[in-house]
């Protein structure tokens, strides 16, 4: 990665972190207790969570070499093994930001997060939004979503977009969460992508029209839409989803 790439990645991650903090303040302002940050990196998200909420934070990552907070020890874990080394119902908050797209089986980790959360506990997940207009147009012309380009065989580049191996459209993430037992998730996005705005102006009306016809067929002929998943599907063509760079999702474990 070049110096410019590193700087851009940091700025993007900072925006995502602030969006995660904003979502927590808006929907879970009273959160406190034990916090786990999966994919802790330098500890920037832990720092912001501890500045904002009364929590005791733990960190987990594939390496401990990135952590910059002296008071935090990192539990080194290979998430592709599908297990988290913590007891049941131990955490009140789990943050899982910009990690799922690097994993071979993120659904296994979602199930593990559900297991280690206390009833009423909250998970915050962020991942690149492959449903924004820029990404949809790239997929239309190349077959690749934005931030998910051709992969070099044998070169993992796990710490960068070169390690993005699993694109996750929001409906599939919501399905993974609810299948694990979480309540209906809430989704927002971190920042607007201006290239997406150009495509939105050109195609918004046709998208709404043809999507309406498609959902009618899904509901009537294919029976794929029901009262459980339709609120999720209704998010697909919202302005926020069509413009946002990353999705920021919160979900609660039922009490």
C-alpha positions, 0 to 999 in steps of 0.5 A: 500500500502507498502512503496515500492509500494508507492515509485514505484508509485511515480517513475512511475508517475514522468516518466509519468509527464516528458513525458507529459512535453516533448510532450507539448514542442515538439508539443505545445511549445507556450502554455500559458494562463489558465491551469487546472490539473484534478487529481492534487494530490500533484501538481507535474505536475502543478509545472513542467508545471509552470516551463516550460510554462507561465500559470496560473494553477488551480487544481481539484481532489477528495480531497484537502488533497494531494496538496503540493503547497501553492499557489494552491487551489484545487476544490474538484469534484466527476468526476463520476458525469460527470461535470466540474465546469467551464465556456465554453472556459475558459482554454488553456491547460487541463492535465488529467494524470493517472485519466481516468482509475479510472472513471466510465465514462471517455468519459463524462469528455472528452466531458467536457474538450472539452467544457471548452477548448478555440478553439486551446486549448490542452488536455494532457491525460495519462493512462496505456498502456494495449496494450504493450506486457507484458499486452497482454500476461497477458490478454492472460493467465489470462484475465486481463490487466497489472495494471488492476487485480481482484478488491476487492468488496467494497474496492475502493483504488481509489489512487492506481492501486486497483482503476483502473476500466476502461482499455482504449486501445488507439483506444478507447481513440482516438475515445472518443477524436474525437467524442467529437470534437478534431482533430486527437490525437497524441500518444507517450509512457512514458518509455519502459517496459523490460518484453515487450521487451522479448515478442516482440522479440518472437512474433513481426513478427507473430503479424505483419503478423496476424494483417495484415490479420485481418485488411484486413478482417476488411477493406473489410468484416466488413467495420470497417476501414476507412480514419478517424480511420485507422491512429489510428489503425495503431498505435496499433502494433508500437514498441512504443505501444508494449513496452511503459508503459503508453500512453501519448496523446495530442489533440487540439480543432479546431479553 
